[in-house]
Amino acid sequence: CHTKFGLAHPHRRVGHDFRDAPPNFRVVHLPFCRRRCFYCDFPIQVVGERASSVDAAAERYVALLLREMAASPAGDPVQSPLTSLYFGGGTPSLTPPRLLSRVISKVRERYGLADGAECTLEMDPGTFDDDKLLRFVDAGVNRISLGVQAFDQEVLSAAGRAHGVRDVEAALEVLFKRSEFAHLSVSIDLISGLPHQSRASWLDSLRRAAASGAHHVSVYDLQVEQGTAFDRWYAAGSLPLPTDELAAQMFCDASSVLGGAGFDHYEVSSYARPGHRSRHNRAYWKNAPFWGFGLGATSHVRTVRMARPRKMREYEAWVGGLESSPRGYDEAQETIGVCEPDGGIEALQTQLMLALRTDEGVNLTELAVIGELGALAAVACREAARELPKEWVETLGCGKQEIVRLKDPHGYLFSNDAISTVLARIDDHMPSVA
C-alpha cells in the first residue's frame, strides 16, 4: 500500500500499469523562440521574427507532438482528468492559436480536463496582441505566465531578451484592459542577478510587478549554465554580474516588496495573491507524477523520470521509435528512464527536501506515525531545528499538528544549508534501522 511518503510501497513498477490513479498534471514543451537569450540552455528552436517561419515550424512540430501523444498511453479522461495543463518553452505564445487549440483538443480527448482545470500558457511581451490572446483564451487557456524578467531596458538588452520595456507595458495593458480577460490568472517572471542589474533597478522591477495587477510573481536567481553565452563571458560573482552579497540582498528584497504588497511567499521562488497559487508549481514541489510531451520534455510516470531528446532530429526519430514498437512507451521508460526510489530513506529525503522549500514545511506529527523510519526522521528534524539559526527555521503548533518549516526570507535564502543539516541528522539515525 502507498503511504503519504511512499515508505510502505513494496514494489517498483515500470510502464503504464495505472492501478493507482494516473498523473493528472501535464507539461507540453513548445520550443519556438525568436532568439536565444544569453543565459538560456533550454532545448529550443530559434525561428526568428518572420511570422511565416514561425507558422511553418509550428505546423511541423505540432504534427510531431500529436504523434507522440498518440503513441503514448492514454489517461483516464472521465475518472481522472487533468487538473493542470502547462505549455512551457521556448516561447509558446509564438505558436499560432489554431495549432494550440488542436493540441488542447487532443489532450481533452486522451487525458480529459477537469472542470476548473488550470491551463497555463507561457507568453513573452511582444509576441501577442488582443486578438491573439482572445483566440488563446477561446482555445482553453485561463492562466498566463508572462516572461518579463526585468522592467529595465539596459538589463533586458544585456540578457539578450527579444523584448523591451515598451513591449512589457503593452503586454500588461492587453492583459488587464479588457473584460474578456478579467478571469485570467496572470503571473510575471522576474530574474535577479542579471548583468548590470543594480539594487535600485531590481527594487523598481519588483514594485512595478507588484503594482501591475499580476496575481502571481515568480522570482528566479540567475544561474550561469554551462555552454551559454554568459558562461563564456562572465565569471560568477564578478562584474557586470552582481556580487553574491547583492544577490542575497535581492532575494530578501523580493520577500519584503512582494510580501508587503499582499503576496504569499508559498515556495522558495514563487509569490501569489490568495487563490492564485500555481497548481503546476505545487505539483513539482510535492513530487507528484506528471505527463510530459515534446522536445526535451521530462515526464514523471510510475516513479520513472524520462527526458526526451533535446535535438529536433533526434526527437523526431525517438517518436518514430515509439510508433514502430509494440512496447514503445514502456521500452523507452526502461531504456532511457531513470527510476526514482519508491520507498525507503531516499524517497523520504526527497519528500522532506521538497517540502522544506515551501511554506507548508514538514508535518512532524504525520511523519512520526508512518513507521519506524518516519518516527526517526521526525526526531532528526526536531534536532536540526534546534541546531539551526532561529532566523532560518521555526517549529509551529497547529492544533494537534507540529510543523517545522523554513522562515521567509533567510530560511529560504539558506535553504540548501538548512536542508543539508536536516539530512545529516537523519543520516545520524540510520544505523538503528539498517
Solvent accessible surface area in square Angstrom, and as a share of the most:
residue,aa,sasa,rsa
1,C,120,0.72
2,H,94,0.42
3,T,43,0.25
4,K,133,0.57
5,F,20,0.08
6,G,12,0.11
7,L,33,0.17
8,A,49,0.38
9,H,24,0.11
10,P,92,0.58
11,H,126,0.56
12,R,121,0.44
13,R,48,0.18
14,V,58,0.34
15,G,2,0.02
16,H,79,0.35
17,D,55,0.28
18,F,51,0.21
19,R,168,0.61
20,D,56,0.29
21,A,79,0.61
22,P,17,0.11
23,P,6,0.04
24,N,49,0.25
25,F,36,0.15
26,R,1,0.01
27,V,23,0.13
28,V,0,0.00
29,H,16,0.07
30,L,1,0.00
31,P,0,0.00
32,F,0,0.00
33,C,17,0.10
34,R,36,0.13
35,R,114,0.42
36,R,100,0.36
37,C,18,0.10
38,F,64,0.27
39,Y,36,0.14
40,C,18,0.11
41,D,53,0.27
42,F,114,0.48
43,P,17,0.10
44,I,21,0.11
45,Q,53,0.24
46,V,81,0.47
47,V,19,0.11
48,G,25,0.24
49,E,119,0.53
50,R,176,0.64
51,A,74,0.57
52,S,67,0.43
53,S,41,0.26
54,V,10,0.06
55,D,56,0.29
56,A,46,0.36
57,A,5,0.04
58,A,0,0.00
59,E,61,0.27
60,R,157,0.57
61,Y,4,0.02
62,V,0,0.00
63,A,50,0.39
64,L,11,0.05
65,L,0,0.00
66,L,31,0.15
67,R,92,0.34
68,E,0,0.00
69,M,0,0.00
70,A,66,0.51
71,A,28,0.21
72,S,5,0.03
73,P,15,0.09
74,A,46,0.36
75,G,19,0.18
76,D,48,0.25
77,P,50,0.32
78,V,121,0.70
79,Q,146,0.65
80,S,19,0.12
81,P,31,0.20
82,L,1,0.01
83,T,39,0.23
84,S,2,0.01
85,L,0,0.00
86,Y,24,0.09
87,F,0,0.00
88,G,8,0.08
89,G,15,0.14
90,G,18,0.17
91,T,8,0.04
92,P,0,0.00
93,S,0,0.00
94,L,18,0.09
95,T,1,0.00
96,P,14,0.09
97,P,8,0.05
98,R,122,0.44
99,L,0,0.00
100,L,0,0.00
101,S,40,0.26
102,R,107,0.39
103,V,1,0.00
104,I,2,0.01
105,S,63,0.41
106,K,53,0.22
107,V,0,0.00
108,R,120,0.44
109,E,113,0.51
110,R,48,0.18
111,Y,2,0.01
112,G,6,0.05
113,L,30,0.15
114,A,26,0.20
115,D,151,0.78
116,G,59,0.56
117,A,9,0.07
118,E,19,0.09
119,C,3,0.02
120,T,1,0.00
121,L,0,0.00
122,E,43,0.19
123,M,1,0.01
124,D,24,0.13
125,P,0,0.00
126,G,43,0.41
127,T,14,0.08
128,F,23,0.10
129,D,79,0.41
130,D,30,0.15
131,D,80,0.41
132,K,35,0.15
133,L,0,0.00
134,L,51,0.25
135,R,114,0.42
136,F,0,0.00
137,V,23,0.13
138,D,112,0.58
139,A,16,0.13
140,G,24,0.24
141,V,2,0.01
142,N,47,0.24
143,R,11,0.04
144,I,0,0.00
145,S,7,0.05
146,L,0,0.00
147,G,7,0.07
148,V,0,0.00
149,Q,16,0.07
150,A,0,0.00
151,F,10,0.04
152,D,37,0.19
153,Q,91,0.40
154,E,107,0.48
155,V,0,0.00
156,L,1,0.00
157,S,65,0.42
158,A,21,0.16
159,A,0,0.00
160,G,2,0.02
161,R,24,0.09
162,A,29,0.23
163,H,7,0.03
164,G,12,0.12
165,V,23,0.13
166,R,206,0.75
167,D,50,0.26
168,V,0,0.00
169,E,81,0.36
170,A,54,0.42
171,A,4,0.03
172,L,22,0.11
173,E,103,0.46
174,V,16,0.09
175,L,2,0.01
176,F,75,0.31
177,K,113,0.48
178,R,71,0.26
179,S,98,0.64
180,E,75,0.33
181,F,4,0.02
182,A,83,0.65
183,H,110,0.49
184,L,3,0.01
185,S,19,0.12
186,V,2,0.01
187,S,2,0.01
188,I,0,0.00
189,D,26,0.13
190,L,0,0.00
191,I,15,0.08
192,S,4,0.03
193,G,7,0.07
194,L,0,0.00
195,P,0,0.00
196,H,92,0.41
197,Q,7,0.03
198,S,54,0.35
199,R,104,0.38
200,A,74,0.58
201,S,17,0.11
202,W,0,0.00
203,L,30,0.15
204,D,59,0.30
205,S,1,0.01
206,L,0,0.00
207,R,137,0.50
208,R,79,0.29
209,A,0,0.00
210,A,11,0.09
211,A,88,0.69
212,S,26,0.17
213,G,36,0.35
214,A,0,0.00
215,H,39,0.17
216,H,1,0.00
217,V,0,0.00
218,S,5,0.03
219,V,13,0.07
220,Y,97,0.37
221,D,67,0.35
222,L,22,0.11
223,Q,111,0.49
224,V,49,0.28
225,E,67,0.30
226,Q,166,0.74
227,G,56,0.54
228,T,5,0.03
229,A,12,0.10
230,F,0,0.00
231,D,59,0.30
232,R,165,0.60
233,W,128,0.45
234,Y,47,0.18
235,A,64,0.50
236,A,89,0.69
237,G,32,0.31
238,S,46,0.30
239,L,159,0.79
240,P,31,0.20
241,L,8,0.04
242,P,15,0.09
243,T,63,0.37
244,D,104,0.54
245,E,131,0.59
246,L,49,0.24
247,A,25,0.20
248,A,30,0.24
249,Q,70,0.31
250,M,0,0.00
251,F,36,0.15
252,C,22,0.13
253,D,6,0.03
254,A,1,0.01
255,S,13,0.08
256,S,79,0.51
257,V,29,0.17
258,L,0,0.00
259,G,39,0.38
260,G,72,0.69
261,A,39,0.30
262,G,41,0.40
263,F,7,0.03
264,D,59,0.31
265,H,19,0.09
266,Y,4,0.02
267,E,6,0.03
268,V,23,0.13
269,S,25,0.16
270,S,1,0.01
271,Y,2,0.01
272,A,1,0.01
273,R,67,0.24
274,P,105,0.66
275,G,82,0.78
276,H,51,0.23
277,R,70,0.26
278,S,1,0.01
279,R,102,0.37
280,H,19,0.08
281,N,25,0.13
282,R,87,0.32
283,A,6,0.05
284,Y,88,0.33
285,W,51,0.18
286,K,108,0.46
287,N,26,0.13
288,A,21,0.16
289,P,58,0.36
290,F,9,0.04
291,W,1,0.00
292,G,0,0.00
293,F,0,0.00
294,G,0,0.00
295,L,3,0.01
296,G,17,0.17
297,A,9,0.07
298,T,52,0.30
299,S,0,0.00
300,H,9,0.04
301,V,0,0.00
302,R,31,0.11
303,T,27,0.15
304,V,0,0.00
305,R,70,0.26
306,M,0,0.00
307,A,59,0.46
308,R,5,0.02
309,P,33,0.21
310,R,134,0.49
311,K,140,0.59
312,M,53,0.24
313,R,204,0.74
314,E,92,0.41
315,Y,0,0.00
316,E,87,0.39
317,A,73,0.56
318,W,37,0.13
319,V,0,0.00
320,G,25,0.24
321,G,36,0.35
322,L,9,0.04
323,E,82,0.37
324,S,94,0.60
325,S,27,0.17
326,P,141,0.88
327,R,116,0.42
328,G,8,0.08
329,Y,6,0.02
330,D,27,0.14
331,E,76,0.34
332,A,8,0.06
333,Q,3,0.01
334,E,93,0.42
335,T,100,0.58
336,I,76,0.39
337,G,18,0.18
338,V,100,0.58
339,C,57,0.34
340,E,36,0.16
341,P,46,0.29
342,D,22,0.11
343,G,22,0.21
344,G,30,0.28
345,I,51,0.26
346,E,105,0.47
347,A,12,0.09
348,L,0,0.00
349,Q,37,0.16
350,T,41,0.24
351,Q,40,0.18
352,L,0,0.00
353,M,66,0.29
354,L,27,0.14
355,A,25,0.19
356,L,3,0.02
357,R,42,0.15
358,T,16,0.09
359,D,32,0.16
360,E,76,0.34
361,G,8,0.08
362,V,3,0.01
363,N,28,0.15
364,L,1,0.00
365,T,45,0.26
366,E,67,0.30
367,L,0,0.00
368,A,34,0.26
369,V,120,0.69
370,I,41,0.21
371,G,40,0.38
372,E,115,0.52
373,L,31,0.16
374,G,0,0.00
375,A,38,0.30
376,L,35,0.18
377,A,0,0.00
378,A,1,0.00
379,V,61,0.35
380,A,0,0.00
381,C,1,0.01
382,R,73,0.27
383,E,53,0.24
384,A,0,0.00
385,A,18,0.14
386,R,177,0.65
387,E,104,0.47
388,L,14,0.07
389,P,57,0.36
390,K,165,0.70
391,E,110,0.49
392,W,44,0.15
393,V,13,0.07
394,E,44,0.20
395,T,70,0.41
396,L,55,0.27
397,G,70,0.67
398,C,69,0.41
399,G,81,0.78
400,K,191,0.81
401,Q,65,0.29
402,E,49,0.22
403,I,23,0.12
404,V,6,0.03
405,R,74,0.27
406,L,6,0.03
407,K,65,0.28
408,D,66,0.34
409,P,29,0.18
410,H,77,0.34
411,G,0,0.00
412,Y,6,0.02
413,L,50,0.25
414,F,77,0.32
415,S,7,0.05
416,N,100,0.51
417,D,77,0.40
418,A,0,0.00
419,I,6,0.03
420,S,68,0.44
421,T,24,0.14
422,V,9,0.05
423,L,42,0.21
424,A,39,0.30
425,R,54,0.20
426,I,0,0.00
427,D,77,0.40
428,D,87,0.45
429,H,40,0.18
430,M,34,0.15
431,P,101,0.64
432,S,80,0.52
433,V,49,0.28
434,A,127,0.98
